[in-house]
Amino acid sequence: MLSRILGKFSKDMGIDLGTANTLVYVKDKGIVINEPSIVAINLRTDQILGVGEDAKKMVGKTPPHIVAIRPLKQGVISDFEVTEKMLKHFIEKVHRETYAFLPRPRVVIGIPMDVTEVERKAVEDATMSAGAREVYLIEEPLAASIGARLPIHEATGYMVVDIGGGTTDIAIISLGGIVTKRSLRVAGDQFNENIIAYVRENMNVLIGERMAEELKIRIGSVYELDETMEYKIQGRDMITGLPKEVIVNDVQVRSAMRRTMRLILENVKATIEEAPPEIVADILKKGILLTGGGALIRGIDRILYEETKIPIHVMDDPMTAVVRGTGIILEDIEIPRLLQVVTGFLEQGLNPIQRVFYEQGRDTKSSARTIAVSKQKLVLEIQELNKKIEQMLLEKATCDMLVAENSELKRLLEFREENKYILKIGRVVTRSSDLSDKFIVIDIGAREAVRSGYAVVAGEGNVVGKVVRVDEQVAVVRLLVDRNSSLAVSLATELKTQGIVRGKRGITLDMDFIPKDIVLRPNMLVKTSGLEDHIPAGLIVGNVSNVEESGSALFQKTIVKPILDFDGLNIVGVVIFPADGN
C-alpha cells in the first residue's frame, strides 16, 4: 500500500542497462540520462565518488584506494552491490526535482536474450533494492524493434541486429515473439580489446581502454573506406617505458577488428539460415535493422550487405533504440503482460471444437514447414560439422602449445628445486622485431619483487638476459644477444678463467679477455661467473663456437653460441638473488 502511494509521486522509468552505457527514459519527458556504466568508489569509506561521466574521467587515474568499476560485463551484472548503487543514483537523479522524498517508480529494463534465470533475477533484485516498486524485463531486440516502431505484432518477419558494448543480439521477430535468435558475448568492448592487442603486438605501445575507444570512434571501420584516415594516439612504449605517440590508420584498425567482425557476420548468416523460408522472404523485402552503438562503425552496413545480399537499415540514433522501446512500453505498462497472454488465450481460451481446428491447423503448418526446411537443415548440419572440425583443429593447436609451455614450466621448476633459488615465473607478452636491439616484455614486475639487474632464465637455467626496466606489472628484459648486452662469465672447466660476453648482431655472443694460455675447444660450456650483483654463478650461457684473434698479446676471444632459441621464448623465470632480494 505504501509503495503504491509513493508511486503516485514517482516517475516510471525505462532503462537500457548496458555494459558500456546506461540510458534512462522517463515517461512524458523522453531520454534524460545517457552516461557510461561506471562507478568510482573509495574502498576505505565505501563512498561513491562518481557515477557515469564523472567516474569515467577517473578511469586509469585513481590512487590505489579508489577504483572505477564497470559493474556489468558482457551484458550481465558482475557486481551486484555496485549495480544497485548505480541504479539508485540514477533513480534519485531522475526524481531530484520532484516532491518524491522516497521514489518508488515502475521500471522497464532491457536485457540480453540468452541470460540465465539467475542473471535475470540479479537484474530484478538489484532494481528492486535500488528503489523500484515493480520491474519488467524485456529482451533487447524486442525493445529495439519497438523503439524503431516496427509492426512486430503482424504476421511478417523482421530481423534486428543489436550490437552493444558487451553483447550482440541477433533476432528474427514475428507476431510479437522471437522466431530464431543468437546472442554473442562479443561486441563493442571486444573491438576495443582487439585494438589494444594490435597496438601492443605490432607497435610495442601500451594504450588504455579509453584511447582504444577513441581510436575506434575516430577512424574505426570494418569495410574499405574511400579515403584513408589517420589518428595520433598516445601510450607507453613497452621497451623504454616512456610516453610515445604513434600514428594509426584505418587499415590497421580494420585489421585489428576483423576477427570479431567475422564472428558477428557468421552468426547473422546462421540466424537467417535457421529461419523458416516464409520469414526469410519477408526479411529479403524488409531488410535487416541495425541498432546499438556498434551500428555506428563505418562500413558495417556495407559489409553486412556484401555478405547477405539483404538490404541493411541503420536506425536513426541507434544507441537509443532499446531505451526508446522501453519508453513506448511505459506508455502502456500492460504490453508485456499482453504479449504473455496471447499464447495462453489461443491454447486455453477456445472452446473444444475451435481447439481441434486450431491444433490441426498448427500441426499441418508445422509438418509443411518441416518438409520445406529439411534440405536446409542438412546443409546447416554439414556446415556445423565443418565448424566443429575447425574448432577441434584450433583446440589441438592450443593443446600442443599448452603441452610445450607445460614442458618449459616443468624444466624451470626442476631448476629452481635443484638450486634453491627464488624464481618468479612469467610469460612473454611481446618482443622487439629489430634485428640487433633484442628485448622482450614479461608479465611480472615490481609487484612480484622483480628488480632491475636480475637474471632471467629459461629451460634448465639457460640465461635469457637481464631485467633493465621494471613497472608495477611488467618488466623489460634485454636479451643476451642484444648489441648492448654484457655479462660476466667463466668457462665451466676453468672456473678461474673469467671474461665478458657481449651481444653480436642479435645472433651470437663475443667472449673477451680470455688469457692466451687457456686452450679453448669447441663446445666448451660457458656459465655466469657470479661477479655481478644479483646474478648467481653457474647459470648456463652457451657453448664455445670458434676462437678468434683479438690482436692483443695477453688475451684472446671466442664466439659463444647461445643454447636458447630466443624467438621461441614463452615462459621464463626471474632469479631473485640473493634470496632476500637485497
QUIKA-V764442 format. One record per pair of residues at least 4 apart in sequence whose ideal C-beta (glycine too) atoms are under 6 Angstrom apart, sorted by sequence separation. I is the first residue (numbers start at 0). J is the second residue. D is the distance in Angstrom with one decimal. If there is no record, write none. Layout:
<<I	J	D> <I	J	D>>
//
This chain:
<<2	6	6.0> <17	21	6.0> <49	53	3.3> <50	54	5.6> <57	61	5.2> <61	65	4.1> <110	114	5.5> <114	118	4.0> <120	124	6.0> <127	131	5.5> <137	141	5.6> <139	143	6.0> <185	189	4.1> <196	200	6.0> <197	201	5.7> <198	202	5.1> <206	210	4.2> <215	219	3.7> <220	224	5.5> <247	251	5.3> <249	253	6.0> <256	260	5.5> <274	278	4.7> <281	285	5.8> <290	294	5.8> <298	302	5.8> <303	307	6.0> <319	323	5.3> <333	337	5.6> <340	344	5.8> <343	347	5.4> <344	348	4.1> <349	353	3.9> <353	357	5.9> <372	376	5.7> <443	447	4.4> <456	460	5.2> <457	461	5.6> <477	481	4.9> <503	507	4.9> <513	517	5.6> <16	21	5.7> <41	46	4.6> <49	54	4.0> <71	76	5.9> <72	77	4.2> <94	99	4.7> <114	119	5.5> <126	131	4.7> <137	142	4.9> <144	149	4.5> <162	167	4.9> <172	177	5.7> <173	178	5.3> <206	211	5.9> <236	241	5.3> <274	279	5.2> <289	294	3.9> <349	354	4.6> <415	420	5.6> <431	436	5.7> <444	449	5.5> <469	474	4.8> <479	484	5.5> <489	494	5.4> <549	554	5.3> <575	580	5.4> <24	30	5.3> <25	31	5.1> <76	82	4.9> <198	204	5.3> <199	205	5.7> <314	320	5.4> <328	334	5.1> <443	449	5.7> <456	462	5.8> <457	463	5.3> <490	496	4.8> <503	509	5.1> <529	535	5.8> <549	555	5.4> <15	22	4.3> <40	47	5.9> <41	48	5.7> <144	151	5.1> <161	168	4.5> <170	177	5.0> <171	178	4.7> <236	243	4.1> <304	311	5.0> <415	422	4.2> <431	438	4.4> <456	463	5.9> <468	475	4.1> <477	484	5.4> <489	496	6.0> <527	534	5.6> <529	536	2.9> <549	556	4.5> <22	30	6.0> <23	31	5.8> <70	78	4.1> <94	102	4.2> <126	134	4.7> <149	157	5.2> <171	179	4.9> <198	206	5.4> <303	311	4.9> <349	357	5.9> <455	463	4.3> <466	474	5.2> <467	475	5.5> <489	497	4.7> <500	508	4.4> <501	509	5.1> <528	536	5.9> <14	23	5.5> <23	32	3.8> <39	48	4.4> <58	67	4.6> <160	169	5.2> <430	439	4.6> <455	464	5.4> <527	536	5.7> <547	556	5.5> <39	49	4.1> <57	67	4.9> <170	180	4.5> <218	228	4.1> <466	476	5.6> <467	477	4.7> <488	498	5.9> <500	510	4.8> <12	23	5.7> <13	24	3.8> <22	33	4.9> <70	81	4.0> <123	134	4.9> <159	170	5.4> <195	206	5.9> <233	244	5.1> <300	311	4.1> <429	440	4.8> <526	537	5.3> <527	538	4.3> <546	557	4.8> <38	50	5.4> <70	82	4.3> <90	102	5.8> <110	122	5.9> <169	181	4.4> <218	230	4.8> <427	439	5.1> <428	440	5.3> <464	476	4.8> <465	477	5.8> <488	500	5.1> <498	510	5.0> <499	511	5.4> <12	25	5.8> <54	67	5.3> <68	81	5.3> <158	171	5.0> <217	230	4.8> <231	244	5.7> <300	313	5.5> <453	466	4.7> <464	477	5.1> <498	511	5.8> <526	539	5.8> <545	558	5.6> <168	182	5.2> <427	441	5.9> <428	442	5.1> <464	478	4.2> <485	499	5.7> <486	500	5.2> <498	512	4.7> <526	540	5.9> <543	557	5.2> <544	558	4.3> <10	25	5.1> <11	26	4.8> <20	35	5.6> <21	36	4.8> <39	54	4.0> <144	159	5.1> <156	171	5.7> <157	172	5.0> <231	246	5.5> <232	247	5.8> <451	466	5.5> <464	479	5.1> <498	513	5.0> <525	540	4.5> <35	51	5.6> <38	54	5.5> <143	159	5.5> <167	183	4.4> <195	211	4.9> <214	230	5.9> <425	441	3.9> <426	442	5.1> <485	501	5.0> <525	541	5.4> <544	560	4.4> <34	51	2.9> <37	54	4.1> <156	173	4.7> <191	208	5.7> <194	211	4.3> <229	246	5.4> <230	247	5.8> <425	442	5.4> <462	479	5.9> <34	52	5.3> <37	55	5.1> <39	57	4.8> <143	161	5.1> <166	184	5.8> <214	232	5.8> <425	443	3.9> <451	469	5.7> <484	502	4.1> <541	559	4.4> <542	560	5.5> <140	159	4.5> <167	186	4.7> <229	248	4.8> <294	313	5.0> <541	560	5.3> <35	55	4.5> <106	126	5.4> <154	174	5.8> <166	186	5.5> <191	211	4.3> <194	214	5.8> <423	443	5.5> <449	469	5.5> <482	502	5.1> <522	542	4.9> <523	543	4.2> <541	561	4.3> <43	64	5.1> <140	161	5.4> <151	172	4.9> <165	186	5.8> <191	212	5.5> <227	248	5.8> <228	249	4.3> <455	476	4.9> <481	502	4.6> <496	517	5.2> <541	562	5.5> <42	64	5.0> <139	161	5.4> <164	186	5.9> <210	232	5.5> <287	309	5.5> <480	502	4.5> <521	543	5.9> <152	175	4.8> <163	186	5.1> <164	187	4.5> <165	188	5.7> <294	317	4.0> <41	65	5.5> <151	175	5.7> <162	186	5.3> <164	188	5.3> <286	310	3.5> <287	311	5.3> <288	312	5.3> <289	313	4.7> <290	314	5.0> <423	447	4.8> <445	469	5.1> <519	543	5.7> <106	131	4.3> <190	215	5.7> <224	249	5.6> <444	469	5.2> <446	471	5.6> <449	474	5.1> <480	505	5.2> <40	66	5.9> <110	136	5.3> <112	138	5.0> <206	232	5.9> <283	309	5.9> <286	312	5.1> <288	314	6.0> <291	317	5.8> <292	318	4.8> <444	470	5.0> <445	471	5.3> <104	131	5.9> <290	317	4.6> <444	471	5.4> <519	546	4.8> <39	67	4.7> <102	130	5.8> <105	133	4.4> <106	134	5.3> <107	135	4.6> <108	136	5.7> <109	137	5.8> <111	139	6.0> <140	168	4.9> <144	172	5.6> <206	234	3.9> <444	472	4.9> <103	132	4.1> <139	168	5.3> <205	234	5.3> <220	249	5.2> <444	473	5.0> <37	67	5.6> <38	68	5.3> <109	139	4.4> <140	170	3.7> <204	234	4.2> <205	235	4.7> <290	320	3.8> <444	474	4.9> <218	249	4.7> <442	473	6.0> <497	528	4.9> <37	69	5.6> <205	237	5.5> <36	69	5.9> <109	142	4.3> <219	252	5.1> <220	253	5.4> <440	473	5.6> <441	474	5.4> <490	523	5.8> <491	524	3.8> <203	237	4.7> <218	252	5.8> <525	559	5.2> <36	71	5.5> <50	85	5.7> <203	238	5.7> <440	475	5.6> <491	526	5.3> <47	84	5.8> <74	111	4.0> <438	475	5.8> <439	476	5.0> <488	525	5.2> <50	88	4.7> <519	557	5.4> <75	114	5.8> <90	129	5.8> <204	243	5.5> <221	260	4.6> <438	477	5.8> <488	527	5.8> <489	528	4.1> <86	126	5.9> <90	130	5.0> <488	528	5.5> <515	555	5.6> <204	245	5.7> <437	478	3.9> <487	528	4.7> <535	576	4.8> <83	125	4.6> <87	129	4.1> <264	306	5.1> <512	554	5.1> <513	555	5.1> <38	81	5.2> <75	118	4.6> <82	125	4.7> <86	129	3.7> <87	130	5.9> <202	245	5.4> <437	480	5.4> <487	530	4.3> <533	576	5.6> <437	481	4.1> <487	531	5.0> <76	121	4.6> <83	128	4.8> <414	459	5.3> <511	556	4.7> <79	125	5.8> <83	129	5.2> <414	460	4.5> <510	556	6.0> <38	85	5.1> <435	482	4.7> <510	557	5.0> <410	458	5.1> <410	459	5.5> <510	559	5.0> <507	558	5.5> <508	559	4.1> <488	540	5.4> <18	71	4.8> <507	560	5.8> <111	166	4.5> <18	74	5.6> <112	168	5.1> <32	89	5.8> <111	168	5.8> <197	255	3.6> <500	559	5.7> <194	255	4.9> <193	255	4.6> <193	256	5.2> <23	89	5.5> <190	256	5.0> <193	259	5.7> <25	93	5.7> <112	180	5.3> <437	505	5.2> <113	182	3.8> <190	259	5.9> <112	182	4.4> <189	259	4.9> <435	505	4.5> <111	182	5.6> <434	505	5.0> <185	259	5.5> <221	296	5.8> <222	298	2.7> <462	538	5.0> <219	296	5.6> <220	297	3.8> <221	298	5.1> <220	298	4.7> <221	299	5.4> <460	538	5.3> <461	539	4.8> <462	540	5.2> <222	301	4.5> <460	539	5.6> <222	302	4.5> <453	533	5.3> <454	534	4.6> <221	302	5.3> <452	533	4.8> <479	561	6.0> <10	93	5.8> <183	266	5.9> <181	266	4.7> <478	565	5.4> <181	270	4.9> <8	98	5.9> <9	99	5.2> <8	99	4.3> <74	165	4.3> <179	270	5.5> <12	104	5.1> <16	108	5.5> <73	165	4.2> <74	166	3.8> <9	102	4.5> <11	104	5.1> <73	166	5.9> <275	368	5.5> <9	103	5.1> <10	104	5.7> <11	105	4.5> <12	106	5.1> <13	107	4.7> <14	108	4.8> <15	109	5.0> <179	273	4.5> <9	104	4.2> <179	274	5.0> <276	371	5.5> <5	101	5.5> <167	263	5.5> <6	103	4.9> <169	266	5.9> <5	103	4.1> <169	267	5.7> <2	103	4.9> <169	270	4.7> <461	562	5.1> <461	563	5.0> <171	274	5.0> <173	278	6.0> <187	292	5.5> <187	293	5.3> <457	563	5.9> <186	293	5.8> <272	379	5.7> <463	571	5.5> <73	184	4.2> <457	571	5.0> <455	571	5.3> <456	572	5.3> <455	573	5.4> <453	573	5.2> <454	574	4.6> <156	278	3.3> <158	282	4.9> <449	573	5.1> <156	281	3.7> <6	132	5.4> <155	281	5.2> <156	282	5.5> <157	285	5.9> <163	291	4.5> <158	287	4.7> <159	288	5.0> <160	289	5.4> <161	290	4.7> <162	291	4.3> <2	132	4.2> <161	291	4.5> <162	293	2.6> <448	580	5.3> <147	288	5.9> <427	568	5.2> <427	569	5.7> <19	164	2.8> <17	163	5.5> <18	164	3.9> <425	571	5.8> <17	164	5.4> <18	165	2.9> <143	290	4.3> <59	207	5.1> <424	572	5.4> <422	572	4.3> <423	573	4.5> <420	574	5.3> <421	575	3.9> <421	578	5.3> <411	572	4.7> <408	570	5.3> <175	338	5.3> <407	570	4.3> <404	569	5.5> <404	570	5.5> <147	314	5.3> <147	320	6.0> <146	320	4.3> <143	320	4.1> <146	323	3.5> <143	321	5.1> <146	324	3.4> <142	321	4.6> <145	324	3.8> <143	324	5.7> <139	321	5.1> <142	324	3.3> <145	327	5.3> <142	325	5.5> <237	429	5.8> <135	335	5.1> <238	438	5.1> <237	440	4.9> <109	321	4.3> <109	325	5.7> <107	325	4.2> <107	328	5.1> <107	329	5.9> <240	468	5.1> <200	429	6.0> <199	429	6.0> <238	475	6.0> <30	319	5.9> <24	322	4.8> <22	322	3.9> <24	325	5.8> <24	326	3.7> <26	329	4.8> <15	321	4.2> <15	322	4.0> <13	322	5.7> <13	325	2.9> <13	326	4.5> <13	329	5.1> <11	329	5.2>>
//
